[in-house]
Amino acid sequence: MSNQEHPAAKAGRYVRAAGSLLAKKIENLETLPPPKAAQPTQPAPPRAAAPPAAPPKPENTGGIVGFVVFYGFIASLAATVLAVLNIDQLFNGSSVRTIILLSISVVLFAEAFLLTSNWERASQRLAQRLLTRIWGPRAAMNRREKFVSRLARDILTLIGIAWLAVGTFELIRGTIGT
């Protein structure tokens, strides 16, 4: 066992060697000039702005569903005006009055169904047709436009609920009478 070196002695030799190398490195760092970061630097030239992202595609307002929703909306507005003006009072025949009141209620029920159930995205199509007039043929891009888009769809749903009520009233007037 006298021929072998103790493991602690071997480890001590390695530690002393590493310490002397570290001391030499520290001396070399002290003799180096100050780093360039300490010198004043010039600001980097401004970058060119990235091109804006392409606007999102709008909701499809065409097709048979878009046609039915838009012209049904116009017909429902006209039917609402006729219901408010009590246009049925102009006719004396009870069958003519019944036909007028039932036709008004059918038009209002049909559009109320489209707007409240959002079948085939009907309220989005109608709102997009309105919003295309406001900001062009694109979908909402920022928070304000998304808010206006959601508000338009919610208002259309409320209009659908109101038309459901008016249609029910006209149906009751046409079937039961006043």
C-alpha positions in Angstrom: 0.0 0.0 0.0 3.0 2.2 0.3 3.3 2.3 -3.6 -0.2 3.7 -4.0 -1.0 7.3 -3.5 -3.9 8.2 -1.3 -7.0 9.4 -3.3 -7.2 12.6 -1.3 -3.6 13.5 -2.3 -4.4 13.0 -5.9 -7.6 15.2 -5.7 -5.6 17.9 -3.9 -3.1 18.0 -6.7 -5.9 18.5 -9.3 -7.4 21.3 -7.3 -4.1 23.1 -7.0 -3.5 22.8 -10.7 -6.9 24.1 -11.5 -6.4 27.0 -9.1 -3.1 28.0 -10.7 -4.7 27.9 -14.2 -7.6 30.1 -12.9 -5.1 32.6 -11.4 -3.3 32.9 -14.7 -6.6 33.5 -16.5 -7.5 36.3 -14.0 -4.1 38.0 -14.6 -4.7 37.9 -18.3 -8.1 39.4 -18.0 -6.7 42.3 -15.9 -4.2 43.2 -18.6 -6.8 43.3 -21.4 -8.3 46.7 -22.5 -11.8 47.6 -21.2 -14.6 46.0 -23.1 -16.2 47.7 -26.0 -19.6 47.8 -24.2 -18.2 50.4 -21.8 -17.7 52.7 -24.8 -20.7 54.7 -26.0 -22.5 53.0 -28.8 -24.5 54.4 -31.7 -28.2 53.4 -31.9 -29.1 50.8 -34.5 -30.7 52.2 -37.6 -34.5 51.9 -37.5 -35.9 48.8 -39.2 -38.3 49.0 -42.1 -41.9 48.3 -41.0 -43.2 44.9 -41.9 -46.0 45.0 -44.5 -49.4 44.8 -43.0 -51.2 41.5 -42.9 -53.8 40.7 -45.5 -57.3 41.5 -44.3 -59.4 38.6 -43.3 -62.0 37.3 -45.8 -65.5 38.5 -45.2 -68.6 36.3 -44.5 -70.1 35.1 -47.7 -73.2 37.3 -48.4 -74.1 35.8 -51.7 -75.8 32.6 -52.8 -79.4 31.6 -52.3 -79.2 31.9 -48.5 -77.8 35.5 -48.7 -80.5 36.4 -51.2 -83.3 35.0 -49.1 -82.0 36.6 -45.9 -81.5 40.1 -47.3 -84.8 40.3 -49.3 -86.6 38.6 -46.4 -85.3 41.3 -44.1 -86.6 44.0 -46.5 -90.0 42.2 -46.7 -90.1 41.8 -43.0 -89.5 45.6 -42.6 -92.4 46.2 -44.9 -94.6 43.7 -43.1 -93.8 45.4 -39.8 -94.8 48.8 -41.2 -98.1 47.2 -42.5 -98.8 45.6 -39.2 -98.2 48.8 -37.3 -100.4 50.8 -39.6 -103.2 48.1 -39.3 -103.5 47.8 -43.0 -106.1 45.1 -42.6 -108.6 47.7 -41.4 -108.9 49.0 -45.0 -110.6 45.8 -46.2 -114.2 44.9 -45.2 -114.2 41.2 -46.1 -113.1 39.0 -43.2 -111.4 36.5 -45.6 -109.3 39.3 -47.1 -108.3 40.5 -43.7 -107.4 37.0 -42.5 -105.2 36.4 -45.6 -103.4 39.7 -45.1 -102.8 39.1 -41.4 -101.7 35.5 -42.0 -99.3 36.6 -44.8 -97.8 39.2 -42.6 -97.3 36.7 -39.8 -95.7 34.1 -42.2 -93.2 36.7 -43.5 -92.3 37.8 -40.0 -92.0 34.2 -38.7 -89.8 33.2 -41.6 -87.3 36.0 -41.1 -87.5 35.7 -37.3 -86.5 32.1 -37.6 -83.6 32.9 -39.8 -82.3 35.6 -37.5 -82.9 34.0 -34.1 -81.7 30.5 -35.1 -78.8 31.7 -37.2 -79.5 29.0 -39.7 -76.7 28.8 -42.3 -75.1 31.8 -40.6 -78.0 34.1 -41.7 -77.4 36.9 -39.1 -73.7 36.9 -40.0 -74.5 37.2 -43.7 -76.9 40.1 -43.1 -74.5 41.9 -40.7 -71.6 41.4 -43.1 -73.7 43.0 -45.9 -74.2 46.1 -43.6 -70.6 46.1 -42.5 -69.3 45.9 -46.0 -70.9 49.3 -46.6 -69.0 50.6 -43.5 -65.5 49.4 -44.0 -65.4 47.6 -47.3 -65.4 43.9 -48.4 -63.4 42.5 -45.5 -64.0 41.0 -42.1 -63.4 42.7 -38.8 -59.7 43.3 -38.1 -59.3 45.0 -34.8 -61.2 45.1 -31.5 -63.4 48.0 -32.4 -64.5 46.4 -35.6 -65.1 43.0 -33.9 -67.2 44.7 -31.3 -69.3 46.4 -34.0 -69.7 43.1 -35.8 -70.9 41.3 -32.7 -73.2 44.2 -31.8 -74.8 44.1 -35.3 -75.4 40.4 -35.0 -76.9 40.8 -31.5 -79.2 43.6 -32.7 -80.3 41.5 -35.6 -81.2 38.7 -33.1 -83.2 41.2 -31.0 -85.0 42.3 -34.2 -85.8 38.7 -34.9 -87.3 38.3 -31.5 -89.4 41.4 -32.0 -90.6 40.1 -35.3 -91.5 36.8 -33.7 -93.7 38.8 -31.2 -95.3 40.9 -33.9 -95.9 37.8 -36.1 -97.6 36.0 -33.2 -99.8 39.0 -32.5 -100.8 39.2 -36.2 -101.4 35.4 -36.2 -103.7 35.7 -33.2 -105.5 38.7 -34.8 -106.0 36.7 -38.0 -107.2 33.5 -36.5 -109.1 34.5 -33.4 -110.0 38.1 -34.3 -110.0 41.3 -32.4 
